[in-house]
Amino acid sequence: MGLFDRRAGKGAPFDWLVVGLGNPGPKYERTRHNVGEECVRLLAERHDAPLKAGRDNSLIGEARFTVEGEIERAALAFPLTFMNESGRAVSSLVRRYRIESPEQIIVVQDELDLEPGVVKLKNGGGLAGHNGLRSIAQHLRTQDFLRVRIGVGKPPNKERGAGHVLNKIPKREREVLDVAVAVAADAVELIITDGIEAAMHDIHGR
């Protein structure tokens, strides 16, 4: 029985799993590495699906979207594992919510290869050295999940990489990232309601 086998869980399967990456705890709130978490929290607010601690090492909210007159259900999750163990939580959530395909998983992440505030979507592909994505790919045994990438820019040098994503952000850049988090939430909604290609056309054209 494979990970993406709906017979593996109980109850009606969910249509989507949206995962916002970050590190747990107040120390990491509002850092570059946690913009994915911020996006999922914003989606939870928009869709009246408050995040609550549950099983599967995650905070979880359950949202409903209307797609062509039908209701689709999405689990909104923030793994409480640290970033490099994200896959452990995500694989557990896939089983719990009986997700059938990696194309039903949307991962919202910080992206060093994009300038601060830029939001880009990606359908599968490489992992760009991101520890959270690497962990998810290892546990799911596939890289075919969807990504919403929020640009946080590169550090001045490799030696300062960890500090760049984990330290507090200057006010002006923080304001730029707040806008990007909202755009990323728009992107998730568009993927669910209109599909990945239409969402790319809209978000990449902004």
GUMI-660739 format. One record per residue: residue in three letters; x, y, z of N, C-alpha, C, CB in turn. Coordinates in steps of 0.02 Angstrom, whole numbers, plus 50000, padded with zeros to 5 digits. Glycine has a CB too. Layout:
residues N
ALAXYZXYZXYZXYZ
...
This chain:
residues 206
MET500434994150000500005000050000500455006250000499525000050062
GLY500385010749951500805016549945500565022349988500835018749874
LEU501005027349995500845033150036500235036750008501445037950039
PHE500165037249942499615040849911499035036149895499845044449848
ASP498875031649939498325027049931497765029049979498545019649943
ARG497205031049951496655033649993496375028350041496105036249949
ARG496505022050029496265016950074496655016950140496315010050042
ALA497215020750141497655020650200497355024450259498315023650182
GLY496865028650250496595032650304495855031150316496695040050290
LYS495555034950361494845034250376494485040650358494735032550451
GLY493845040150342493445045950326493535048150254493625051650372
ALA493145053250235493175055750166493835059150153492585060550153
PRO494145057850095494785061050079494715068550068495085057850017
PHE495235072150085495265079350070495535080350000495715083050122
ASP495375086149972495585087649904496275090849901495085092349871
TRP496475094249955497105097949955497435097650023496985105249935
LEU498095097850022498495098850082498955104850068498905092450101
VAL498875110050108499285116150101499755116450161498845122650096
VAL500405116550148500905116350202501325122650200501355110050195
GLY501335126350255501755132250261502375130450301501385138050294
LEU502965131150271503575129150305503845134550351504105127250253
GLY504195132350403504495136850451504765132850510504005142150475
ASN505005136350560505225133250623504745135150678505955135450641
PRO504615130550724504135132050778504455136450833503875125650809
GLY504025140050868504255143850926504325151250913504905141150950
PRO504235155350966504255162750960504915165350932504135165851027
LYS505455161750944506115163950921506145164950845506645158950942
TYR505745160950809505795160950737505225164750702505805153850712
GLU504745167150741504185170850711504435177050675503675172750765
ARG504135178250616504265184350576504985184450548504155190550619
THR505315178650544505955178150511505845176150438506415173050546
ARG506355176750397506305175050326506115167750317506955176550290
HIS506375163450359506255156250352505535154350366506715152350398
ASN505145158850398504465157150419503925160550377504375158950491
VAL504095163250320503575166450279503055161450256503885169950219
GLY503245155150247502755150050229502235149050284503105143350214
GLU502475148850346502025148450403501535154350403502415148250469
GLU501805160350391501375166350392500825165850339501805172650379
CYS500995163150281500495162450228499925157750249500835159850164
VAL500105152150279499585147450300499155150450356499905140850325
ARG499475154250401499075157550453498585162650422499545161150504
LEU498815166250371498375171050338497795167450303498775175250287
LEU497935161950270497405158050238496905155550290497705152050199
ALA497155153450348496715151150401496245156650424497125148450460
GLU496515162850428496095168550447495575169950392496525174750459
ARG495795170050330495345171650275494765166750270495725171650210
HIS494885160450287494385155250275494085152450340494695149650235
ASP494165156250394493865154450458494025147250476493105155450456
ALA494675145750472494915138950487495505139350535495115135150421
PRO495375141250597495925142450644496385136350651495645144350712
LEU497035137850655497525132450663497525130050735498225134850642
LYS497475123550743497455120450809497965114750812496745117950827
ALA498255113850871498715108350880498335101750877499095108950948
GLY498615097050842498295090550836498825085150831497825090250776
ARG498625079650802499115074450790499565076550732498755067650773
ASP500025072350714500445073350654500945079050661500005074650595
ASN501125080950723501645086050733501505092450695502315083250713
SER500885094750694500705100650655500145104550689500485098550585
LEU500115111050672499515115050683499105114350620499685122650700
ILE498445113150628498035111450570497375115250572497905103950567
GLY497175117850514496505120650505496195117350444496525128450497
GLU495545116850443495195113550387494745118650353494785107350412
ALA494895120250291494545125450254494145122450196495045130650226
ARG493645126350174493235124250118493265129550063492495123150140
PHE493325127250001493345131549943492795129449895494045131349908
THR492495134349862491995132849810492335132849742491405137949812
VAL492325127149709492645126349644492135123849594493255121349649
GLU491955128249547491445126649496490815123849528491735121449446
GLY490595127149582489975125449615490025119649664489475123749564
GLU490605116549668490705110949714491155113049771490995104849676
ILE491075109849828491495111249886492115106749884491095110249952
GLU492695109749890493315105949898493615107749965493815107549840
ARG493875102649999494145103550065494915103650063493905097950113
ALA495195108250102495915109050105496135108950178496145115450070
ALA496635104850193496945105050259497515110050256497205097950280
LEU497505114950301498025120050306498475118150365497715127350316
ALA499125117450352499555114650404500205118450411499695107450391
PHE500435119150473501095121650489501445116250531501065128550528
PRO501935112750502502285107550540502635110450601502785103950496
LEU502575107050658502915109050719503585105650728502465107650779
THR503765101550678504455099150675504885104950653504525092950626
PHE505535104550662505965109750634506005108850559506665109550666
MET506235113950524506215114150451506485107750419506605120050426
ASN507065105550443507385099850410507055093150425508105099550430
GLU506515093250465506115087150478505405087950453506115085650553
SER505285092850410504595094350386504265088250354504615099950335
GLY504645084150320504355078450285504025073450331504885075050246
ARG504275072950392503975068350440503255070250454504385068150506
ALA503135076750464502455079150475502035078550412502465086350500
VAL502315080450355501925080450293501705073450273502335083650236
SER502145068450280501945061650262501385059150307502545056950266
SER501405061050370500865059150416500215062550396501055061050488
LEU500255068850376499655072550355499365069550290499805079950344
VAL499785067450245499555064250183499135058150199500155062250138
ARG499365054150247498985048250267498335050150301499405043750313
ARG498375054850347497775056650385497225059450340497945061850439
TYR497415063750294496915066950251496815063250185497115074150237
ARG497145057550178497045053150120497155056850054496335050150123
ILE497705060350051497885063949990498105058849938498445069250004
GLU497835059249879497925054049828498535055149784497315053649784
SER498745061449776499275063049728499705068749753498965064849659
PRO500345068849737500765074449758500545081149728501485073149739
GLU500185080849671499935087049640499385090349680499685085649570
GLN499155086949734498655089849779498985092949841498155084549801
ILE499645093149841500015096049897500335102649874500565091149923
ILE500185108049911500475114649897500925116449956499915120049887
VAL501565117249942502045119149994502235126449984502675114549991
VAL502145130450037502325137550035502985138350072501765142050068
GLN503485141350039504165141350064504515148050053504565135850031
ASP505055149050090505505154650076505985152550021505895156750141
GLU506205157349980506625155749922507195160749916506195155849857
LEU507815158349927508405162549923508545165049852509005158749949
ASP508345161149802508505162749733508045168049703508475156549691
LEU507575170649741507135175949718507245182249761506385173749721
GLU507195188049730507275194249767506715194949819507265200249718
PRO506855198449874506355199249926505695201949899506605203949980
GLY505155198449915504485200549894504235197449830504485207849887
VAL504665194349791504445191149728504115184549745505045190149679
VAL503545183149713503195176749724503155173049657502475177949754
LYS503385166849658503355162749598503075155849616504055162049566
LEU502735152849568502455146149578502865141149538501715145949556
LYS502855134949562503245129749529502875123149536503955129249560
ASN502875119349482502545112849481503085107449481502065112049419
GLY503245104749540503765099849544504455102849532503645094249496
GLY504925098649510505595101149493506085100449550505555108249472
GLY506655103949544507195103449592507035106449659507805106549564
LEU507485105449707507375107449776507785113649796507535101849822
ALA508255115749752508655121849763508995122149831508205127849754
GLY509175116249857509535116149921509125117749982510095120649918
HIS508455117949975508025119750032507915113750076507335122550006
ASN508115114250139508085108550185507375105950196508395110250251
GLY506895110550199506195108350208505945104450149505755114350221
LEU506075106950089505865103450029506215096650023506015107649966
ARG506855096550040507235090250036506925084950082507975091350054
SER506745086950142506445082350190505775079750164506345085650258
ILE505365084250136504715082250109504805077350052504315088450086
ALA505255078950006505385074549949505615067649971505895077649901
GLN506045067450022506295061050047505725056850077506835062150099
HIS505295059950115504755056150148504205054250099504465060350204
LEU504055058550051503525057050002503785052849945503225063549975
ARG504445052549937504765048949882504565051749814504595041549885
THR504465058249813504315061749750504455069249760503575060549729
GLN504605072549704504685079849705504125083249667505375081849676
ASP503585079649653503055082149609502525086349643502725076349575
PHE502645088449705502165092849739502245099949712502265092649816
LEU501725104049722501725111049699502065115449751501005113449686
ARG502375120949727502705125549773502485132749760503465124949767
VAL502385136349813502295143649810502915146449844501615146049846
ARG503325149849805503995152049828503985159549842504535150449775
ILE504145161449903504165168449924504895170549928503795169449993
GLY505095175249886505785177449884506005180949947505895181949825
VAL506585178949973506875182350031507595184750016506885177650092
GLY507825183649954508485185949934509045181849963508575193049955
LYS509635182549933510225178849955510595182550011510695177749896
PRO510935178850055511355182050106511975184950072511565176950161
PRO512325189550107512935192450078513465187350060513225197550126
ASN513495181850099513955176350084513685170050116514675178050111
LYS513965164250096513705157850119513775157050195514065152250084
GLU514295159950223514415159250295513855162550336515085162450313
ARG513505167250305512965170750341512275168150321513005178250328
GLY512255162350288511625159650264511115158350318511745153350227
ALA511325154950372510855153250426510595159650459511195148750478
GLY511035164350473510815170550503510325174450459511405174850519
HIS510435174050394510005177650347509285175350352510265176750275
VAL509175168850357508485166350358508185166050427508455159550326
LEU508605166250480508355165350548508345171650589508775160250583
ASN508685176950567508695183150606508085187550590509335187050592
LYS507955192250634507415196950622507565201250560507315201550684
ILE507035203850530507085207150465507025214750474506545204550417
PRO507435218750438507355226050440506645228150420507865229350393
LYS506415233650449505715235750442505505236350369505605242250477
ARG505905239550327505705240750258505615234050221506215245150222
GLU506085229450231506025222950198505445219050227506675218950205
ARG505325219850291504765216350323504105218550291504755217750398
GLU504035224850276503435227350243503355224250174503445234950239
VAL503905223550138503885220350072503665213050078504585220750037
LEU503925209650127503755202650136503035201750159504225199350186
ASP502765206450197502065206050217501615206150155501875211950264
VAL501775210350107501395210450044501475203850008501635216350000
ALA502085201250006502215194949971501835189150002502965193449970
VAL501785189050068501405183850102500675183950080501455184550178
ALA500395189950074499695190550051499625188149978499455197850057
VAL500115189849936500105187449866500165179849864500675190749825
ALA500585177049907500645169849910499995166449931501205167849959
ALA499635169549978498975166849997498495167249938498695170750057
ASP498515172749900498115173249839498285167449792498225180049804
ALA498935166049786499175160849740498895154049760499935160649739
VAL498905152449824498635146049847497895145649829498725145249923
GLU497525150949841496815150949825496695149949750496485157449847
LEU497105153149709497035152449637497195145349613497485157449601
ILE497715142349642497875135449624497275130949637498495132849663
ILE496965131849695496405127549713495795128749670496225128549787
THR495655135049655495035136649619495115136349543494795143449639
ASP495715138149518495805138749445496325134149416495985145849429
GLY496735130949457497265126649433497935130049431497085124149364
ILE498465126149429499145128649434499325133149375499625123049439
GLU499135131349314499335135249255499015142249257499135131649191
ALA498365142549273498025149049277498315153249334497265148049287
ALA498485149949390498775153549446499455156449428498845148849507
MET499855152549392500505155149369500415161249324500885149649331
HIS499945160749278499835166349231499645172749270499275164649181
ASP499225172049320499005177849359499575180549403498405175949403
ILE499865176149445500365178449493501005180849460500525172849542
HIS501235177249409501855179249375501765185549333502095173549330
GLY501135187349320501005193349281500915199549323500405192349239
ARG500935198849389500825204649433501455208849439500605202349503
